[in-house]
Amino acid sequence: MSPPSLDQSRRRREPPALSAAAGRGARRLAVGIVLVCGLLGATYSLVTPPWEAPDEVGHFAYLAHLVTHRRLPEQRPGELGEAHQPPLYYLLAALAVLPADLRDPSGAFRPNPHFIWAGQGGTEITAARHTTAETFPFQGQALALHLARGVSVLLGMATVALTIALGRTLFPEKPAVGLLAGALVTGTPQFLFISGAVNNDTLLTTLATAAWWQLCQRLRQPEPGWRWLGPGLWAGLAVLTKLSGVVVALVFALLLGSLAWQRRSPGLLLRGGLALGLPLILLPAPWFLHNQALYGDPLGWGMYQRVFAVNLRTTPLQWSDLSDFVLTQVRSFWGVFGWMTVRAGWWSASAGSWVWRASSAAEAGVRSTPGRGLDCSGSPSPCSSRRPFSWGSSPAATPPATRGAISFRSSRRWPCW
């Protein structure tokens, strides 16, 4: 008997197609989960008082500067804000606030001198003094703030949709995995809180999730090399949103290098590296040139150090600092609101613990049932020959949710991009 052909081997590895009815049901559930995310995110955006999300004042000032002056803001000593950030999120949000009259001070930020972080011995948890000018029907700056928050709500919905697509890519035979992942992200209070606030982390989370989704497709079919342009575009846009997006690009480069090494394919490394690297260089290049012209370095790091000198660490890092950092990440992943001044109750933390335990149990069930996930067994690759490509606990839900939590919370104690 002659050995099976390559086409026959590939056909045997292809997952069975879902029935038409099951496919329609999965799509309806996916749409429902995304709509629920939008509803909850919009609720958070309306319930959270204006200016009571982390650094929302600075983020709003950035986009307001774009609208009124038609140019990027500049970092200046004595002016703490977000002028050091790349501009992509603010450009999108600025388009949304065009219908509002920013010259109308209705609902404008008024600092609360008794705020616990105001440095005047106060104990109040609200950063702003609130008046009826902030209430519906919104006008002036209050309207602009809620329009910008609406952009974040839409980005949160996009993140959930991409999470579901990522789960479907990882486990094509089990649409329930992607649906569960999307539901877990939708049910995370911290994700909803940030998705209802003016904050560039919302766009970073969306772009990082899209980049991971594209990467999984390339791991399945790494050739031709030019197709790595897709992950490169998403990663480049992530860098143009927040500099910490470069971490996504570095991971992609390592995976491409590992894949080319295992396949003994210098051509894949060259072509894929060019396709991955060009967007990463070209997309944020105008912002780097802008910083070079203004501050004398492409990152604006020297000016950043001068602006945030009061917040930067001057003592060596201690083990106690690291433990405090980890504890803060764990707590804030599930729910810490306001300017890190309002913690979710014990019942919320307990619910979060049980939700993630249930998701881990569900993943164990997925692993133990027949069928493959992202099977890279057709050729040498970073993937295992017979096991599905997996992210670890909470398949597919972990990357976007963790991306949002880490990028948001890491900037609170240690100022960074």
C-alpha positions in Angstrom: 0.0 0.0 0.0 1.4 3.4 -1.0 1.9 6.0 1.8 -0.8 8.7 2.1 -0.2 11.8 0.1 0.4 15.2 1.8 -3.1 16.4 0.8 -4.6 13.3 2.4 -2.7 13.9 5.6 -3.8 17.5 5.7 -7.4 16.5 5.2 -7.2 14.1 8.1 -6.0 16.8 10.3 -8.7 19.3 9.4 -11.3 19.7 12.1 -14.8 18.6 11.2 -17.0 21.4 10.1 -19.6 22.6 12.6 -23.2 21.9 11.6 -25.0 24.9 10.2 -27.4 25.1 13.1 -24.5 25.0 15.6 -22.6 27.7 13.7 -25.6 30.0 13.7 -26.2 29.4 17.4 -22.6 30.2 18.2 -22.7 33.4 16.2 -25.9 34.5 17.9 -24.3 33.9 21.3 -21.2 35.7 20.3 -23.2 38.7 19.2 -25.2 38.6 22.5 -22.0 38.5 24.6 -20.6 41.5 22.7 -23.8 43.5 23.1 -23.9 42.7 26.9 -20.4 44.0 27.1 -21.5 47.2 25.4 -24.5 47.6 27.7 -22.4 47.0 30.9 -19.6 49.2 29.6 -22.0 52.0 28.9 -23.5 51.6 32.3 -20.1 51.9 33.9 -19.4 55.0 31.8 -22.6 56.7 33.0 -22.4 55.6 36.7 -18.7 56.5 37.2 -18.7 60.2 38.1 -16.8 62.4 35.6 -13.0 62.6 36.2 -13.1 59.7 38.7 -11.2 57.2 36.6 -7.4 57.0 36.8 -5.6 59.8 35.0 -8.8 60.7 33.2 -8.1 64.4 33.6 -4.8 64.1 31.8 -6.2 61.8 29.0 -9.0 64.2 28.4 -6.7 67.2 28.4 -4.6 65.5 25.6 -7.5 65.0 23.3 -8.9 68.5 24.1 -5.6 70.0 23.1 -5.7 68.1 19.8 -9.2 69.5 19.1 -8.5 73.1 20.0 -4.9 73.5 18.8 -4.7 70.9 16.0 -1.3 69.6 17.2 0.2 67.3 19.8 0.7 68.6 23.3 4.2 69.1 24.7 5.7 67.8 27.9 6.6 70.7 30.2 8.1 70.6 33.7 5.4 71.4 36.3 2.6 70.1 34.2 1.8 66.5 35.1 -0.3 64.9 32.4 -0.3 62.5 29.5 1.6 64.5 26.9 4.3 61.8 26.8 1.9 59.2 25.3 1.7 58.2 21.7 -1.2 59.8 19.9 -3.4 57.1 18.2 -6.0 56.7 21.0 -6.4 60.5 21.4 -6.8 61.0 17.7 -9.7 58.6 17.6 -11.3 60.0 20.8 -10.8 63.6 19.4 -12.9 62.7 16.4 -15.7 61.6 18.7 -15.7 64.8 20.8 -16.0 67.2 17.8 -19.7 67.7 18.2 -19.1 69.1 21.8 -18.3 72.7 22.5 -15.1 72.5 24.5 -15.2 76.3 25.1 -18.3 75.6 27.3 -16.9 74.8 30.8 -20.0 72.9 31.9 -18.9 69.9 33.8 -15.2 70.8 33.6 -12.8 69.3 36.1 -12.6 71.1 39.4 -10.0 69.6 41.8 -11.1 68.5 45.2 -8.6 69.9 47.8 -9.7 67.2 50.3 -8.8 64.4 47.9 -6.6 61.8 49.6 -3.9 62.1 47.0 -4.0 65.9 46.8 -1.1 66.2 49.3 -3.1 68.4 51.7 -4.0 65.9 54.3 -7.4 65.1 52.9 -9.2 61.8 53.3 -11.9 62.0 50.5 -11.8 59.4 47.7 -13.1 61.6 44.9 -10.6 63.6 42.9 -13.1 66.2 41.7 -15.8 68.5 43.1 -19.0 67.5 41.4 -22.0 69.8 40.5 -25.3 69.4 38.6 -23.5 70.7 35.5 -22.2 67.1 35.0 -25.7 65.6 34.9 -27.9 64.8 31.9 -28.5 66.4 29.4 -24.7 66.7 29.1 -23.3 69.9 27.7 -19.9 71.4 27.0 -16.9 69.5 28.5 -19.3 67.0 30.3 -20.7 66.0 26.9 -17.2 65.8 25.4 -16.1 63.5 28.2 -19.0 61.1 27.7 -18.5 61.0 24.0 -14.9 60.1 24.6 -16.0 57.4 27.1 -18.3 56.1 24.4 -15.2 55.4 22.2 -13.7 53.3 25.0 -17.0 51.3 25.3 -16.8 50.5 21.6 -13.2 49.4 22.0 -14.2 47.1 24.9 -16.8 45.5 22.7 -14.2 45.0 20.0 -11.9 43.4 22.5 -14.5 40.9 23.5 -15.3 40.1 19.8 -11.6 39.5 19.1 -11.3 37.3 22.2 -14.1 35.1 20.9 -12.4 34.9 17.5 -9.1 34.1 19.2 -10.8 31.2 21.1 -12.3 30.0 17.9 -8.8 30.0 16.2 -7.2 28.2 19.1 -10.0 25.6 19.4 -11.8 25.5 16.0 -13.8 22.3 17.0 -15.1 23.8 20.3 -16.8 27.2 19.8 -17.8 27.1 23.4 -14.2 27.9 24.4 -14.2 31.3 22.6 -17.7 32.1 23.9 -16.6 31.3 27.5 -13.5 33.4 27.0 -15.6 36.4 25.8 -18.0 35.9 28.7 -15.2 35.9 31.2 -13.7 39.2 29.8 -17.2 40.7 29.8 -17.7 39.7 33.4 -14.5 41.2 34.7 -15.5 44.5 36.6 -12.0 46.1 36.1 -12.2 45.5 32.3 -15.7 47.1 32.2 -14.6 50.0 34.4 -11.6 50.9 32.1 -13.8 50.3 29.1 -16.1 53.0 30.4 -13.4 55.6 31.0 -11.2 57.9 28.9 -7.9 55.9 28.9 -5.6 54.8 26.1 -5.3 51.3 27.7 -8.7 50.4 26.1 -7.2 50.8 22.5 -4.0 49.0 23.5 -6.0 46.1 24.8 -8.0 45.9 21.6 -4.9 46.1 19.4 -3.0 43.6 21.4 -5.8 41.1 21.3 -6.1 41.6 17.5 -2.4 41.0 17.2 -2.5 37.7 19.1 -5.4 36.6 16.9 -3.4 37.3 13.8 -0.3 35.6 15.3 -2.3 32.4 15.9 -3.3 32.3 12.3 0.3 32.7 11.2 1.5 29.9 13.5 -1.0 27.7 11.7 0.2 28.8 8.3 3.6 30.6 8.6 4.2 30.7 4.9 4.3 32.8 2.8 6.4 35.2 4.9 4.6 38.4 3.8 1.5 37.3 5.7 3.4 38.3 8.9 2.5 41.8 7.8 -0.8 41.4 9.6 0.6 40.8 13.1 3.2 43.5 12.4 0.4 46.1 11.6 -1.5 45.4 14.7 1.7 45.5 16.9 2.8 48.7 15.2 -0.5 50.3 16.0 -0.2 49.1 19.6 3.2 50.9 19.9 1.6 54.0 18.4 -1.0 53.8 21.2 1.3 53.1 24.1 5.0 52.4 24.2 4.5 49.3 26.3 2.9 47.8 23.2 6.5 47.0 22.1 6.4 44.0 24.4 3.9 42.4 22.0 6.2 43.0 19.1 9.2 41.5 20.9 7.2 38.3 21.7 6.2 38.0 18.1 9.8 38.4 16.9 10.9 35.6 19.3 8.2 33.3 18.1 9.0 34.0 14.4 12.7 33.3 15.1 11.9 30.1 16.9 9.6 29.0 14.1 12.2 29.7 11.5 14.9 27.9 13.5 12.8 24.7 13.9 11.8 24.7 10.3 15.4 25.4 9.2 14.1 28.2 7.0 16.2 31.3 6.8 13.9 32.6 4.1 10.9 32.6 6.5 13.0 34.5 9.0 14.0 37.1 6.4 10.6 37.5 4.7 8.6 37.2 7.9 11.0 39.5 9.8 10.7 42.2 7.1 6.9 41.9 7.0 6.7 42.0 10.8 9.3 44.7 11.3 8.4 47.3 8.6 5.0 48.3 10.2 6.7 48.4 13.6 9.2 50.9 12.3 7.1 53.0 9.9 3.8 53.4 11.9 5.3 55.0 15.1 8.1 56.7 13.1 6.4 60.1 12.9 5.9 60.2 16.7 9.5 59.2 17.3 10.6 62.0 14.9 8.3 64.4 16.7 10.0 63.6 20.0 13.5 63.8 18.5 12.7 67.3 17.2 11.2 68.6 20.5 13.2 66.8 23.2 16.4 65.6 21.5 15.6 61.9 21.9 13.0 59.7 20.1 11.2 58.6 23.3 11.2 62.0 25.1 12.6 60.2 28.1 14.8 63.0 29.3 11.9 65.4 29.5 9.7 62.7 31.0 12.2 62.3 33.9 12.1 66.1 34.5 8.3 66.2 34.4 7.7 63.2 36.7 10.8 63.7 38.9 8.5 63.9 42.0 7.1 60.4 41.2 10.1 58.5 40.0 11.9 56.1 42.4 15.1 57.4 44.0 15.8 54.4 46.3 16.8 50.8 45.4 14.1 48.3 44.7 13.4 46.1 47.7 11.7 42.7 47.9 8.9 44.2 49.9 8.2 46.5 46.9 8.0 43.5 44.6 5.5 41.8 46.8 3.4 44.9 47.1 3.5 45.3 43.3 2.3 41.7 42.8 -0.5 42.1 45.4 -1.6 45.3 43.7 -1.8 43.6 40.4 -3.9 40.7 41.8 -6.3 43.1 43.6 -6.7 45.5 40.7 -7.1 42.8 38.1 -10.6 42.1 39.4 -11.8 45.4 40.7 -10.2 48.6 42.1 -12.1 51.7 41.1 -11.8 55.5 41.2 -8.1 56.6 41.5 -7.3 53.3 43.2 -9.4 54.6 46.1 -12.4 52.3 45.9 -11.9 48.6 46.3 -14.5 46.0 45.3 -16.1 44.3 48.3 -15.0 41.0 49.7 -18.0 39.3 47.9 -16.7 40.6 44.6 -13.2 39.3 45.1 -14.7 35.9 46.2 -16.8 35.9 43.1 -13.8 36.6 40.9 -11.8 33.8 42.5 -14.6 31.3 41.8 -15.1 32.5 38.3 -11.4 32.0 37.4 -11.4 28.6 39.2 -14.4 27.6 37.1 -12.6 28.8 33.9 -9.5 26.7 34.8 -11.8 23.7 35.4 -13.4 24.3 32.0 -10.0 24.4 30.4 -9.1 21.1 32.0 -12.3 19.7 30.5 -11.3 21.0 27.0 -7.9 19.5 27.3 -9.3 16.1 28.3 -11.8 15.8 25.5 -11.0 14.6 22.0 -10.0 17.1 19.3 -7.2 19.4 18.7 -6.8 23.1 19.0 -4.3 25.0 17.0 -2.5 22.0 15.7 1.0 22.8 14.3 1.9 19.1 13.8 2.2 19.4 10.1 5.6 20.9 10.3 8.2 21.7 12.9 7.1 24.8 14.9 7.0 26.2 18.4 3.8 24.3 18.9 3.7 20.8 20.3 3.2 18.0 17.8 -0.1 16.7 19.2 -1.3 19.2 21.8 -3.2 22.3 21.1 -1.6 25.7 21.3 -2.7 27.1 24.6 -2.2 30.2 26.6 -2.5 28.5 30.0 -5.2 29.2 32.5 -8.4 30.5 31.0 -7.8 29.8 27.3 -8.0 32.9 25.1 -9.5 35.1 27.8 -6.2 35.6 29.6 -4.3 37.6 27.0 -6.7 40.5 26.5 -7.9 40.7 30.1 -4.4 40.5 31.5 -3.1 42.9 28.9 -5.6 45.5 30.1 -5.0 44.9 33.8 -1.2 45.0 33.6 -0.9 48.1 31.3 -3.4 50.0 33.5 -2.1 49.1 36.9 1.6 49.1 36.2 1.5 52.8 35.5 0.0 53.8 38.8 2.9 53.1 41.2 5.7 53.3 38.7 5.1 56.0 36.1 5.8 54.6 32.7 4.4 54.6 29.1 
